[in-house]
Amino acid sequence: MTPAPRVAALIPAAGSGTRLGLGPKAFVEVAGASLLARSVAALAPHVDEVVVALPAGWTLPPGVPARVVVGGPTRQNSVRLLLEATQAEVVLVHDAARPFLPAEVVRAVLSAAQDLGAATAALPVADTLVRAGPDQAGAGQRWGEPTPREGLWAVQTPQGFRHGVLREAHARAQDDGYVATDDAGLVARLGEPVALVPGDARLFKVTAPGDLALATALAAVWDAG
């Protein structure tokens, strides 16, 4: 019987959080627990290890079950350093700023990544989409060209990969000077398939003050179980 592959969760958390304006975003607290601590707690039961990339000089709070590496100047650099820090055959990459991660999403992404090589949580776009038209005489953005939403998905994390697939994608991007907003985009750039796994509306990313207020409200329900 083939043994199950080792799995690592990688959390790039070395960003400065400038848009939120409260210091490194991963350490911002929601209802008494940091975004990072919440993300680690959601991932730890499903993996063999959690590795976190932090800004230089920062350490994890007591009781957070993870290893630390010093992150790079960009998210992409930090993920590459995290990949170098683990020998796990399968990796999950997750943004600390998405603290409300359901267990069923973790399991589904892991399963799809092991089967196909790469997968990401994502949600079909529900909103009307429109491209902004040109600013007219300083009046601000105007309604421009509508964009059909059929077939469009909003990408979330976690994203899961066979270790070798993601390392190759990062190496190619580094050689080409290519920057993507997420790791699945780097893998897709190689021509490799990436499974879209249904995510969860609660997996929103805490980026702006309004998101933090929403997270605080959701935490009361989430923590109640």
VEXDOLO-305753 format. One record per atom (N, C-alpha, C): residue in three letters; x, y negated, z. Coordinates in steps of 0.2 Angstrom, whole numbers, padded with zeros to 4 digits, always signed. Layout:
BEGIN
ALAXYZ...
END
This chain:
BEGIN
MET+0004+0006+0000MET+0000+0000+0000MET+0004-0006+0000THR+0003-0011-0005THR+0007-0017-0005THR+0006-0022+0001PRO+0011-0024+0004PRO+0009-0028+0010PRO+0007-0035+0007ALA+0003-0038+0011ALA+0000-0045+0010ALA+0006-0050+0009PRO+0005-0055+0004PRO+0011-0059+0004PRO+0011-0064+0010ARG+0017-0067+0011ARG+0017-0072+0016ARG+0014-0078+0014VAL+0011-0082+0018VAL+0008-0088+0016VAL+0010-0094+0020ALA+0012-0099+0017ALA+0013-0105+0021ALA+0009-0111+0019ALA+0007-0115+0024ALA+0003-0121+0023ALA+0008-0127+0023LEU+0008-0131+0018LEU+0013-0137+0018LEU+0009-0143+0018ILE+0011-0148+0023ILE+0007-0154+0023ILE+0012-0160+0022PRO+0012-0163+0017PRO+0016-0169+0016PRO+0013-0175+0020ALA+0016-0177+0025ALA+0013-0182+0030ALA+0018-0188+0031ALA+0023-0189+0026ALA+0028-0194+0027ALA+0026-0201+0025GLY+0020-0202+0023GLY+0018-0209+0020GLY+0017-0214+0025SER+0017-0220+0023SER+0017-0226+0028SER+0009-0228+0030GLY+0005-0226+0026GLY-0002-0228+0027GLY-0004-0235+0026THR-0001-0238+0021THR-0002-0245+0021THR-0009-0248+0020ARG-0013-0244+0016ARG-0020-0246+0015ARG-0024-0246+0021LEU-0022-0241+0026LEU-0026-0241+0032LEU-0024-0246+0037GLY-0017-0247+0036GLY-0014-0253+0041GLY-0013-0251+0048LEU-0013-0244+0050LEU-0012-0242+0057LEU-0006-0238+0058GLY-0001-0239+0054GLY+0006-0235+0054GLY+0005-0229+0050PRO+0010-0224+0051PRO+0009-0218+0047PRO+0002-0215+0048LYS-0001-0214+0043LYS-0008-0212+0043LYS-0009-0205+0046ALA-0005-0200+0045ALA-0006-0194+0048ALA-0007-0194+0056PHE-0004-0199+0059PHE-0004-0200+0066PHE-0010-0204+0069VAL-0014-0207+0064VAL-0020-0210+0066VAL-0025-0205+0070GLU-0028-0207+0075GLU-0032-0203+0079GLU-0040-0204+0077VAL-0043-0198+0077VAL-0050-0198+0076VAL-0053-0194+0082ALA-0057-0197+0086ALA-0060-0194+0092ALA-0055-0190+0096GLY-0049-0193+0097GLY-0044-0191+0102GLY-0039-0186+0099ALA-0040-0184+0092ALA-0035-0180+0089ALA-0033-0183+0083SER-0026-0183+0081SER-0024-0186+0075SER-0026-0182+0069LEU-0026-0186+0063LEU-0028-0183+0057LEU-0023-0177+0056LEU-0017-0177+0057LEU-0012-0172+0056LEU-0014-0166+0060ALA-0015-0167+0067ALA-0017-0162+0071ALA-0023-0158+0069ARG-0028-0161+0067ARG-0034-0158+0065ARG-0033-0154+0058SER-0029-0156+0054SER-0027-0153+0048SER-0023-0146+0049VAL-0018-0147+0054VAL-0014-0141+0056VAL-0019-0136+0059ALA-0023-0138+0063ALA-0028-0133+0067ALA-0032-0130+0062ALA-0034-0133+0057ALA-0039-0130+0052ALA-0035-0125+0048LEU-0028-0126+0046LEU-0025-0121+0042LEU-0021-0116+0046ALA-0019-0117+0052ALA-0015-0112+0055ALA-0018-0105+0056PRO-0024-0104+0057PRO-0027-0097+0058PRO-0027-0093+0051HIS-0025-0096+0046HIS-0026-0093+0039HIS-0019-0092+0036VAL-0013-0094+0039VAL-0007-0094+0036VAL-0002-0091+0041ASP+0004-0089+0038ASP+0010-0087+0043ASP+0014-0092+0046GLU+0014-0098+0043GLU+0017-0104+0046GLU+0014-0110+0043VAL+0015-0116+0046VAL+0013-0122+0044VAL+0020-0127+0044VAL+0021-0130+0039VAL+0027-0134+0038VAL+0025-0141+0036VAL+0027-0146+0040VAL+0025-0153+0039VAL+0031-0157+0038ALA+0030-0162+0033ALA+0035-0167+0031ALA+0033-0173+0034LEU+0037-0176+0039LEU+0036-0182+0042LEU+0041-0187+0041PRO+0039-0194+0042PRO+0044-0199+0041PRO+0050-0198+0046ALA+0056-0200+0044ALA+0062-0199+0048ALA+0061-0202+0055GLY+0063-0199+0060GLY+0062-0201+0067GLY+0056-0199+0070TRP+0051-0197+0067TRP+0045-0195+0070TRP+0045-0187+0071THR+0041-0186+0077THR+0040-0179+0079THR+0033-0177+0080LEU+0032-0171+0080LEU+0025-0168+0081LEU+0023-0169+0088PRO+0016-0171+0089PRO+0014-0171+0096PRO+0014-0164+0099PRO+0015-0163+0106PRO+0015-0157+0109PRO+0009-0153+0107GLY+0010-0146+0106GLY+0005-0142+0105GLY+0003-0141+0098VAL+0006-0145+0093VAL+0004-0144+0086VAL+0008-0138+0083PRO+0006-0133+0081PRO+0009-0127+0079PRO+0012-0127+0072ALA+0018-0131+0071ALA+0021-0132+0064ALA+0028-0133+0065ARG+0032-0132+0060ARG+0039-0134+0059ARG+0039-0141+0055VAL+0044-0145+0056VAL+0045-0151+0053VAL+0051-0152+0049VAL+0050-0155+0043VAL+0056-0157+0039VAL+0055-0165+0038VAL+0060-0168+0036VAL+0060-0175+0035VAL+0058-0176+0028GLY+0052-0180+0027GLY+0050-0181+0020GLY+0054-0185+0016GLY+0051-0186+0009GLY+0055-0190+0005GLY+0051-0197+0004PRO+0053-0201-0001PRO+0050-0207-0002PRO+0044-0207-0005THR+0042-0202-0008THR+0035-0201-0011THR+0032-0194-0009ARG+0026-0194-0010ARG+0022-0187-0009ARG+0025-0182-0013GLN+0027-0183-0019GLN+0030-0178-0023GLN+0036-0175-0021ASN+0041-0180-0019ASN+0047-0178-0016ASN+0046-0174-0009SER+0041-0176-0005SER+0040-0172+0001SER+0038-0165+0000VAL+0034-0164-0005VAL+0031-0157-0007VAL+0037-0153-0009ARG+0041-0156-0013ARG+0047-0152-0016ARG+0052-0150-0010LEU+0053-0155-0005LEU+0057-0153+0001LEU+0053-0148+0005LEU+0047-0148+0006LEU+0043-0143+0009LEU+0044-0136+0006LEU+0044-0136-0001LEU+0044-0129-0004LEU+0051-0126-0003GLU+0056-0131-0002GLU+0063-0128-0001GLU+0064-0126+0006ALA+0059-0127+0011ALA+0059-0126+0018ALA+0056-0119+0019THR+0053-0116+0014THR+0049-0110+0016THR+0051-0104+0011GLN+0050-0098+0013GLN+0051-0092+0008GLN+0045-0089+0007ALA+0039-0092+0009ALA+0033-0089+0008ALA+0031-0088+0001GLU+0028-0082-0001GLU+0026-0081-0008GLU+0021-0085-0010VAL+0016-0087-0006VAL+0010-0091-0008VAL+0010-0097-0003VAL+0009-0103-0006VAL+0009-0109-0002VAL+0002-0113-0003LEU+0000-0116+0002LEU-0006-0121+0002LEU-0003-0128+0003VAL-0005-0132-0001VAL-0003-0139+0000VAL-0009-0143+0002HIS-0009-0147+0007HIS-0015-0150+0010HIS-0013-0157+0012ASP-0017-0162+0011ASP-0016-0169+0013ASP-0019-0169+0021ALA-0014-0172+0025ALA-0016-0173+0032ALA-0022-0177+0032ALA-0023-0182+0028ALA-0029-0187+0028ALA-0035-0184+0026ARG-0036-0177+0025ARG-0042-0173+0024ARG-0043-0169+0030PRO-0045-0171+0036PRO-0045-0167+0042PRO-0050-0162+0043PHE-0056-0163+0039PHE-0062-0159+0040PHE-0062-0153+0035LEU-0058-0148+0036LEU-0057-0143+0031LEU-0060-0137+0034PRO-0066-0135+0030PRO-0069-0128+0032PRO-0065-0122+0031ALA-0066-0117+0035ALA-0062-0111+0034ALA-0064-0108+0027GLU-0070-0108+0025GLU-0072-0104+0019GLU-0068-0107+0013VAL-0067-0114+0013VAL-0063-0117+0008VAL-0056-0115+0008VAL-0053-0114+0013VAL-0046-0112+0014VAL-0046-0105+0011ARG-0050-0100+0013ARG-0050-0093+0011ARG-0051-0093+0003ALA-0056-0097+0001ALA-0057-0097-0007ALA-0051-0099-0011VAL-0048-0104-0009VAL-0042-0107-0012VAL-0037-0102-0012LEU-0035-0099-0006LEU-0030-0094-0006LEU-0031-0088-0010SER-0038-0085-0010SER-0039-0080-0015SER-0038-0081-0022ALA-0041-0087-0024ALA-0040-0089-0031ALA-0033-0090-0033ALA-0029-0093-0029ALA-0021-0094-0030ALA-0018-0087-0031GLN-0019-0083-0026GLN-0016-0076-0027GLN-0018-0072-0033ASP-0024-0073-0036ASP-0026-0070-0042ASP-0024-0073-0048LEU-0024-0080-0048LEU-0023-0084-0054LEU-0016-0087-0054GLY-0013-0088-0048GLY-0007-0092-0048GLY-0007-0099-0046ALA-0013-0102-0047ALA-0014-0109-0045ALA-0021-0111-0044ALA-0023-0114-0039ALA-0030-0116-0038ALA-0031-0122-0034THR-0036-0126-0034THR-0038-0132-0030THR-0045-0132-0028ALA-0046-0135-0022ALA-0053-0137-0020ALA-0055-0143-0024ALA-0061-0143-0026ALA-0064-0149-0030ALA-0071-0149-0030LEU-0074-0154-0032LEU-0081-0155-0032LEU-0084-0158-0038PRO-0089-0155-0041PRO-0092-0158-0047PRO-0094-0166-0046VAL-0092-0170-0050VAL-0094-0177-0050VAL-0101-0178-0050ALA-0104-0182-0045ALA-0111-0183-0044ALA-0113-0190-0046ASP-0108-0194-0045ASP-0110-0202-0047ASP-0110-0203-0054THR-0114-0208-0056THR-0113-0211-0063THR-0106-0214-0063LEU-0103-0213-0069LEU-0096-0216-0070LEU-0096-0221-0076VAL-0093-0227-0075VAL-0092-0232-0080VAL-0085-0235-0080ARG-0083-0236-0085ARG-0076-0239-0086ARG-0077-0247-0086ALA-0073-0250-0082ALA-0074-0257-0081ALA-0072-0261-0087GLY-0076-0266-0089GLY-0075-0270-0095GLY-0070-0276-0093PRO-0068-0280-0098PRO-0063-0285-0097PRO-0066-0290-0093ASP-0062-0293-0089ASP-0063-0299-0084ASP-0065-0305-0089GLN-0071-0308-0088GLN-0073-0313-0092GLN-0073-0320-0088ALA-0068-0324-0090ALA-0068-0331-0087ALA-0067-0330-0080GLY-0064-0326-0077GLY-0063-0325-0070GLY-0069-0323-0066ALA-0073-0320-0069ALA-0080-0318-0066ALA-0079-0311-0063GLY-0073-0308-0063GLY-0073-0301-0060GLY-0074-0296-0065GLN-0074-0290-0062GLN-0075-0284-0067GLN-0082-0284-0069ARG-0083-0281-0075ARG-0090-0281-0078ARG-0091-0273-0080TRP-0098-0272-0080TRP-0099-0265-0083TRP-0097-0264-0090GLY-0093-0259-0091GLY-0090-0258-0098GLY-0093-0252-0101GLU-0089-0247-0103GLU-0091-0241-0106GLU-0093-0235-0102PRO-0099-0233-0102PRO-0101-0227-0098PRO-0097-0221-0099THR-0095-0217-0094THR-0091-0211-0095THR-0096-0205-0093PRO-0097-0200-0098PRO-0101-0194-0096PRO-0098-0190-0090ARG-0102-0188-0085ARG-0099-0185-0079ARG-0099-0177-0080GLU-0103-0175-0085GLU-0103-0168-0086GLU-0096-0165-0087GLY-0095-0159-0083GLY-0089-0156-0083GLY-0083-0159-0080LEU-0084-0165-0076LEU-0079-0168-0072LEU-0079-0166-0065TRP-0074-0165-0062TRP-0073-0163-0055TRP-0068-0168-0052ALA-0070-0169-0046ALA-0066-0173-0041ALA-0061-0169-0037VAL-0055-0169-0038VAL-0050-0165-0035VAL-0049-0166-0028GLN-0049-0161-0024GLN-0047-0162-0016GLN-0041-0157-0015THR-0040-0157-0009THR-0035-0152-0006THR-0039-0148-0001PRO-0036-0142+0001PRO-0030-0139-0001PRO-0030-0136-0008GLN-0023-0136-0011GLN-0022-0133-0017GLN-0017-0127-0016GLY-0018-0122-0019GLY-0014-0116-0018GLY-0010-0113-0024PHE-0004-0110-0022PHE+0000-0109-0028PHE+0004-0103-0026ARG+0006-0099-0031ARG+0012-0094-0030ARG+0018-0099-0030HIS+0022-0097-0025HIS+0028-0102-0023HIS+0032-0103-0030GLY+0034-0098-0034GLY+0038-0099-0040GLY+0035-0103-0045VAL+0028-0103-0045VAL+0024-0107-0050VAL+0025-0115-0048LEU+0024-0116-0042LEU+0024-0123-0040LEU+0031-0126-0040ARG+0036-0122-0038ARG+0043-0124-0038ARG+0045-0126-0046GLU+0043-0121-0050GLU+0045-0123-0057GLU+0042-0129-0060ALA+0035-0130-0058ALA+0032-0137-0059ALA+0035-0143-0057HIS+0038-0142-0050HIS+0041-0148-0047HIS+0048-0149-0051ALA+0052-0144-0052ALA+0058-0144-0055ALA+0057-0148-0062ARG+0052-0146-0066ARG+0051-0148-0073ARG+0049-0156-0072ALA+0045-0157-0067ALA+0043-0164-0067ALA+0049-0169-0065GLN+0054-0166-0060GLN+0059-0170-0058GLN+0064-0171-0064ASP+0065-0166-0068ASP+0069-0167-0074ASP+0067-0172-0079ASP+0060-0172-0079ASP+0057-0176-0084ASP+0055-0183-0082GLY+0056-0184-0075GLY+0054-0191-0072GLY+0047-0192-0072TYR+0043-0186-0072TYR+0036-0186-0072TYR+0033-0187-0065VAL+0028-0191-0064VAL+0025-0192-0057VAL+0017-0190-0058ALA+0015-0186-0054ALA+0007-0184-0054ALA+0005-0186-0047THR-0002-0187-0047THR-0005-0188-0040THR-0006-0182-0036ASP-0006-0176-0039ASP-0006-0170-0035ASP-0002-0164-0038ASP-0002-0159-0034ASP+0002-0153-0037ASP-0001-0149-0042ALA-0008-0148-0042ALA-0011-0145-0047ALA-0010-0148-0054GLY-0009-0155-0054GLY-0008-0158-0060GLY-0001-0156-0063LEU+0004-0155-0059LEU+0011-0153-0061LEU+0010-0146-0064VAL+0007-0142-0061VAL+0006-0135-0063VAL+0002-0135-0070ALA-0003-0138-0071ALA-0007-0139-0077ALA-0003-0141-0082ARG+0002-0146-0081ARG+0006-0149-0086ARG+0011-0144-0089LEU+0012-0138-0086LEU+0016-0133-0088LEU+0012-0128-0093GLY+0006-0130-0093GLY+0001-0125-0097GLY-0001-0119-0093GLU+0000-0119-0087GLU-0003-0114-0082GLU-0010-0115-0080PRO-0014-0110-0080PRO-0021-0111-0078PRO-0021-0113-0070VAL-0026-0117-0069VAL-0028-0119-0062VAL-0035-0118-0061ALA-0037-0114-0056ALA-0044-0112-0054ALA-0047-0118-0050LEU-0053-0120-0052LEU-0057-0125-0048LEU-0061-0121-0043VAL-0060-0122-0037VAL-0064-0119-0032VAL-0068-0124-0028PRO-0075-0122-0028PRO-0079-0127-0024PRO-0077-0129-0018GLY-0076-0136-0017GLY-0074-0139-0011GLY-0079-0141-0006ASP-0079-0146-0003ASP-0084-0148+0002ASP-0084-0156+0003ALA-0090-0159+0003ALA-0091-0166+0004ALA-0087-0168+0010ARG-0087-0164+0015ARG-0083-0167+0022ARG-0076-0167+0021LEU-0073-0165+0015LEU-0066-0165+0014LEU-0064-0172+0011PHE-0067-0177+0012PHE-0066-0183+0010PHE-0059-0186+0013LYS-0055-0190+0009LYS-0049-0192+0011LYS-0049-0199+0015VAL-0047-0199+0021VAL-0047-0205+0025VAL-0041-0210+0022THR-0043-0215+0019THR-0039-0220+0015THR-0040-0227+0018ALA-0046-0229+0018ALA-0047-0236+0020ALA-0051-0236+0027PRO-0052-0242+0030PRO-0055-0243+0036PRO-0062-0240+0036GLY-0066-0240+0031GLY-0073-0237+0030GLY-0072-0230+0031ASP-0067-0227+0028ASP-0067-0219+0029ASP-0065-0217+0036LEU-0062-0221+0039LEU-0060-0220+0046LEU-0066-0220+0051ALA-0071-0225+0049ALA-0077-0225+0053ALA-0081-0219+0051LEU-0081-0217+0045LEU-0085-0211+0043LEU-0082-0205+0047ALA-0076-0205+0047ALA-0073-0199+0050ALA-0074-0199+0057THR-0074-0204+0061THR-0076-0205+0068THR-0083-0202+0069ALA-0088-0204+0065ALA-0095-0202+0065ALA-0095-0194+0064LEU-0092-0192+0059LEU-0092-0184+0058LEU-0089-0180+0063ALA-0083-0183+0066ALA-0080-0179+0071ALA-0084-0177+0077ALA-0089-0181+0079ALA-0093-0179+0084ALA-0097-0172+0083VAL-0099-0172+0076VAL-0103-0166+0074VAL-0098-0160+0073TRP-0093-0162+0070TRP-0088-0156+0068TRP-0085-0153+0075ASP-0083-0157+0079ASP-0080-0155+0086ASP-0085-0151+0090ALA-0092-0152+0089ALA-0097-0149+0093ALA-0098-0142+0090GLY-0095-0140+0084GLY-0095-0134+0081GLY-0100-0131+0077
END
